[in-house]
Amino acid sequence: MKKIILLGPPGAGKGTQAAKIKEEFGLPHISTGDIFRANIKARTPLGILALRYIDKGRLVPDEVTIEIVRDAIRNLDSFMLDGFPRTLAQAEALESISDVDAVVNIHVDSAKLMKRLTGRRVCASCKATYHVDMLDGGDACECGGELIHRDDDKPETVEKRLAVYEAQTRPLIEFYTARGKLINIDGDAPVERVFADIAAALRQLS
């Protein structure tokens, strides 16, 4: 059984790697982003509250997020946390909720993250994701749907998201390094190489 955290800035590829880890190791994937998006879509009180912060490029308050995670992992012997913790307060709270075996930190240079995120386009119909570098000047998805530039991927919003990460989440690297639980992974390598590095590190866990 393994209990791990995926750590890394927006655009580092956590979602892609989480899917691969889940398939390879069978770990339940607990994504606070997915939980918030589901509640926003359903217009629940939690979703409405979360949207007030997300629309401003801010993090949802710690006390709300901590209780969501506490409930999600309450009866789990193994899990993979994606998007939590994002602050030291969340990390400290998690220690009182459950032990964690390892923290996988996917690192990518900030300039490369800006290029990745601001160049992303999403199909309005099927939600497929593209990057402008691969479009050859086209503006339509394979399904025929229009490709749009989401507000989340516009330069000013990306800069704010990365700044929030640096200010509030980067200190977690020192927090988990001090506890001997941090595993650094080069996220600028090809997707399969990144996963191979993560898988090798996780297989070494007792």
Beta strands, then each sheet from edge to edge (+ up, - down):
strand 1: 3-7
strand 2: 29-31
strand 3: 79-82
strand 4: 102-107
strand 5: 120-123
strand 6: 129-131
strand 7: 147-148
strand 8: 182-186
sheet 1: 2+ 3+ 1+ 4+ 8+
sheet 2: 6+ 5- 7+
end
